[in-house]
Amino acid sequence: MKQRATLLLASLVTISLLTSAVTSADPVLLHNIKGYGFTPDRELVSFSSLAFDDASGKVLARGDEAVLKQFSHARKLDGQGKTLLPGLIDGHGHVLGLGEYLNQADLRGITSEQATVAEVARFAATQPQASWVIGRGWNQVLWDDKRFPDKSLLDEAISERPVWLVRIDAHAGWANSKALAAAGISKDTLDPPGGEIIRDANGNPTGVLIDNAMQLVQRQIPAPTSDDKTAALQLAFDHLLALGITSVHDAGVDSELADIYLQLAETNQLPLRLYPMLSAKDPELGRWLEQGIIDDPQDWLDIRSVKIYGDGALGSRGAALLADYSDQPGQTGLLVTQPDALTQIMQLTMNAGFQANVHAIGDRANRLALDRFEQLATAEQRLAGRHRIEHAQIVAPADIPRFKTLNVLPSMQAVHATSDKNMAGDRLGVARLRGAYAWRSFIDQGSIIVGGSDFPVELANPFHGLHASVTRQDQQNQPAGGWLPEQRLTLTEALRSFTVDAAYGAFQEDTLGTLAPGSWADFILVDQDIFAIAPSELWRVLPKETWVHGQLRYQQTAD
């Protein structure tokens, strides 16, 4: 693996030298646009034309009529008055998970257990060859009783094949009896560390497994082949490009997936940019850390970070809290990685010169991560490392300033707030909401927020995230005035989080997210001027074209 990564770097450096030495005889001038970008100081700028070199993939200039005169020899493209934005960066997604999700039973948004089971049965009928029935997206918070399901209705619908349905947040799963039997789960099975088998009054498994307990079933599902994974990735790439996403921070990849990414990069088959976080759960992690970071001069594939797992999720009561859940006394959540192990893996990651990106949703998990950043690294090391806390959803108010003091970046997903607003108050009570989804508090103290969606937990559409950031409302404009509206962002701040600030979280702010001269020509043309429409309409914006490295990668087809 080390030799392979070295060969990749050598080939990428060679490509970089060749492309930088060549000046395109025919640059491209895209004019008649409403362009928006950022200065190196992260200030918003507008322009009506953009010149770029489609050979090197670099922006040459941006501006007004003066740019037209300077590039009179260029190949001209008429933007027809469309709005142009920097290519959007999702700072926390799961690319393979998205590709697989697009081929599974889609249970998102279904409002009852009965209707969810009916959809699973319908999907299963279309997949008679599948040995397992797999789905994702159920959310009991949307159901009238808001209670976890059990295996009984699944057993009635499908008894001859194992069924495994992952909750929308991927921190709980729902199995039928056939799947439980395949995993050997019975009344006598002990809860694994960092996991819970939900049981009925008699101690029998109900079919719902939380966090690390999910692995008991997931280990039994036939593993997809490398070809299966590559096909799923291509499906995800196409989906993301159609949404205007030109770069993704892939949050938690194992060695096999990292190797697939390396192979795609070597053969020039990556249509968008990837910043994979190596999974701390991967047995091969030590070898990756030993070989050192992979810093692609072309920024197609940069590997220099590790995803470390702190706790579970709020919806499944797996987020680790400092005090009991308000709606379940005695329950404080789960630590997926125990404190001593968390210390060890964070130290190992930082000592290797990699960025440590810790999943922390609950206030206890956030504090544990912050404590270790403070104890394990000097101020200079933290500044250079740009370490991150992924999600930072529920933070004790006293801990919010520590992000800035310790130079820890909050990597946050705006759509989580509008998805969780009907549940978070029940889980936390009113007092703890003061530190919940606190984007404005982070921005006002000078923290840089890495924006994202956490797809496929949420839909990958970045305009949903921009809308949620600015309105703190769902797409039905609820609640009136916004949920915890004092934490709203301006549109400029929100756009930064999905462009230059997300790039900063991957050490790429000099080349991505601004459209400044010298940066990569990654941009999108959309159907509405986001700065001219009502904020409530932001989620409806549609990309017309997506360009990566100066090349057209997606174009909306005619209706």
Buried (B, 14 or more C-beta within 10 A) or exposed (E): BEEEBEEBBEEBBEBBEEBEEEEBEEBBBBBBBBBBBBEEEBEBBBBBBBBBBBBBBBBBBBBEEEBBEBBEEBEBBEBEEBBBBBBBBBBBBBBBBBBBBBEBBBBBEBEBBEEBBBBBBEBBEEBEEEEBBBBBBBBBBBBEEEEBBBBBBBBEBBEEBBBBBBBBBBBBBBBBBBBBEBBEBEEEBEBBBBBBBBBEEEEBBBBBBBBBBBBBBBEBBEEBEEEBBBBBBBBBBBBBBBBBBBBBBBBBBBBBBBBBBBBBBBEEBBBBBBBBBBBBBBEBBEEBBEBBBBBBBBBBBBBBBBBBBBBBBBBBBBBBBBBEBBBEEEBBBBBBBEEEBBBBBBBBBBEBEBBBBBBBBBBBBBBBBBBBBBEBBEEEBBEBBBBBBBBBBBBBBEBBEBBBEBBBBBBBBBBBBBBBBBBBBBBBBEEBBBBBBBBBBBBEEEBBBBBBBBBBBBBBBBBBBBBBBBBBBBBEEEBEEBBBEEBBBBBBBBBBBBBBBBBBBBBBBBBBBBBBBEBBBBBBBBEBBBEEBEBBEBBEBEBBBBBBBBEEBBBEEEE
